[in-house]
Amino acid sequence: MMKHLIKLAKAKTGPEKRAIAHDELVKVKPQKFNKVHGGKTVDIEIVSVSHEGELLKVIARAFVSGVEVPVDNPLLYKNAPILVPDGTFETQPEGSRIANFVENPQEGLRLIVMETLKVTALRQL
């Protein structure tokens, strides 16, 4: 059952909130997933997730067309997200739209790893 981490983090300091989020992200099991980038499917494997001081430490691998792409491991994050967009929006009185978010540590981890790989290992695609 998913904890409502926003409620747990209420009235906590920044470092305490970060620790709560990172604790949830460390619980995410190693996994494989794929995303499309530059018209090509990228297969990503999250090998491990752990703490390194106040940072979240992720070891990942990436493959394009079955060929491994060098990844500058470990990937380190100070404020890794557990909230991800749910695809819906709230319209403000002035007409602007703001994305709604849900707690999903697994998807949050996937998003930051993919974004990191886009600007590092996959930038030439």
N, C-alpha and C positions, 0 to 999 in steps of 0.2 A: 504494500500500500504506500502510495506517495505521500510523504509528509508535506504539509503546507509550510514550506521554508520561510515564506514571507512573514508568517506569524511567529516562527521561531526567532527570526532575525530582528523583529521589532524591538526597539530600544537598545540595540547592541551597537557597539562601536564599529567603525569600518573594518579593522582587522578581525573582529569577532564575526562579522557578517561574511567576510571573505573565507574564514576558516569553516563556517557552516557550509557554504557553497562548495568549497574544495573537498570537504569530507564526503559530500554527496557524489561529487564527480569521481572520487577515488573508488567508489563502489561500482562504477560502471565496468562491466566485464570486458575483457579484450574482445574485439569484434572486427568484422570485415564489412565494408559497404562500398558503394560506388556512386560517383557523381559525374556529371558531364561538365567538361571544361575545354574550351577551345574546339568544340565539336568532337572531342574524343572522350571516351569513357575512361575515367580514372578509378582504378580499384585501390582502396585504401584499407590498410590493416592497422588498427590501434593495438599495439602489442602489450603496452602496460601503461598504467596511470598511477602516480604516487605523489607524495609530498616531497618537496625539497625546501626546507625552511618554510617561508610564507608563500612559496611558489607551487603551482601545480606542474608536475613533470610528466610529460607524455612522450612515449617512444612510439613512433609510427613508421610504416612502410607504405610506399606508393608504387603502383605499376600502371603503365600505359601500354596497351597492346601486348600484355604479357611480359614486358621488359621493365625491370625494376628501375625506378628513378631515384637518384641519390637524395636522401633526406638528411638535413643537418640536425641530427638528434643530439640531445633531447630537445623537445619543444617545451619552452617554459612560459607559463602564464601567471600573471599576478592577479587579475580580476576575471577569471574564467566565468562565463555566463551559465546560469541554469534556467534562465527565462528565455524562451524562444517565441517568435511570432507565431500566432495560431492561424493566420490567414484571414482574420476578420479585422475590421476597423471601426473606430468610434468617430462619429462626425461631431466636431466641435461647433458651438454656436456661430462662430465666424466663418464656418464652412470648411475649415481644414480637417483632414482625417489623420487620426493617430492609430497606429497598429496596436492590437491587443496581444498580450503575451500570456503564456502558460508555463508552468514549471515542467521542464523536461531535461534533466541532466544529460541523458544519453544523446539527445539531439543537439543540445548546447555544445557538448564535446565534439560531436561530428562537425558542427558548423565552424568552430574555431580552428580545428585541425585542417579542414578543407581551405579555409581562408588563409591560413598560414602557408599551406603548401602552394596555393595560387601565387603568392608573392615571393616564394622562395624556389622550391624545387620545380614548379610547373610554369614559371614565368615565360619560358621560351615556347610554350605551346600556343 
